[in-house]
Amino acid sequence: MANEQFSLFNAGSGASEGATADPSTVDFDAIPTDGAVPILPGIYPDLETLGTHCRGCQRCDLAVTRTNVVVSRGSPTAPVLIIGEGPGQQEDEQGLPFVGKSGQLLEKILESVRFNTETDVYICNIVKCRPPENRVPTTAEVTACKGYLLEQIRLVDPKIILLTGATALKALLGVKLGISKVRGQWMEWDGRLCMPIFHPAYLLRNPSRDKGSPKWLMWQDIQAVKAKVDELTGG
């Protein structure tokens, strides 16, 4: 694993974006209906209220083609928060993130270091609705949905954030480098430790377990994550 640590407080939009604005000045009920209404830090009292807004959200055009809004799964007090790109077909059908083949592999990766998906992780996506044909979400779609994600991070308050794939890395940290160049490296964002990792879908396309392969590198990365969580939590 690479040991280089980045300081990225000014890369992209952090959770402190708009922190000087007063949430009481925002039309709270208009948030899920109008993408122009900002989702300010601290505007949601809890994840349940946020989920209610997400499930009725019309902030971008993805609302037209979705089957279900995919908010999250896992523990609301988890030490590890995992961010994906967006829902796929099975996620859209079931309303839960990472439940298809990629999700099954993610479960195995987490279980390999004894992470329990019910208690140790909180899983969500950059966008909560499936982009048609599983395309990469547009800048407008990411912008419309990002406030929800930042509030999820604030409310869960994880020790570590894992960014699965280049889209999640770019959307949250503003880093545009390819995931293979930065995976496994600790980055600091808004006072939190983050690590970019390969998306499970990429690992499915590269099944080799040979030394230096994506799966082998993922094993190194998840062990480093487990060690860091144990260090931070006294586990």
Steps between C-alpha positions, in 0.01 A plus 500: 500500500621848422576701811475844348245720675329784319359815657186578304308747709470729199446232236142498378206590723529386858233446760568852626381648170248771578561453875459873565146499358206461734287188434198682644502731195437206265151381404547154649192347335621613156831313520379177333299683234743767379865439415571870540423486872828435684543210741695681768717330762296431812163531331395141577437405863543128432545238228132407507394848394767505232378163373145627473616790282716271287217257431281781371777693328452672162817710502627363167379309195600160643174509693312439174664167417563347844306215657617563857716754673807330648587682821725271704545181697704407803550662839431872558782500755754301296872582521534443124292675233519358147407714200418357158418671172128435462240224503499227236199306379467269801558786741233702321258208525568426867562853628829405667862574399747229398264201486591362156811304409720795597328514835549130559872541436511804727341291776772236461773765508360647820447161660861407423611748768199435725308815418129445568282682246227542763720670759837603356418672170254749354465473122367770269559652155592829340156509335193330647324415173617273219640675193349340186703206366730539802679794340723729707289767674524846349643800682150642540373176652792479741452863601127454563562199724829584669344687791322183607832314502677769701221489757524122516870532575436761768225300670679163490828664600724212386866455590587401143344555157563252218452633146428219256615605157595816318153657493467495878856631538443790263156590633597519866867598501534666160786267407498416129781245498431142394415271788793268424741788569363592843327191641622395838626849587371680805354840419368762737174681429307722737694358791424138407713219369399376156632223279422446131453132418413302189130470428386138544369503141858558382618206707235279339646587160850418624471167684872420533629466856867514400731734688459852366154430352204724594358233732836455670532876544146518638596244763791720607276806514219346705750365751645850538150637552425240767827577679425873496146449632633286782759767577242779508236311695726299727369180345 
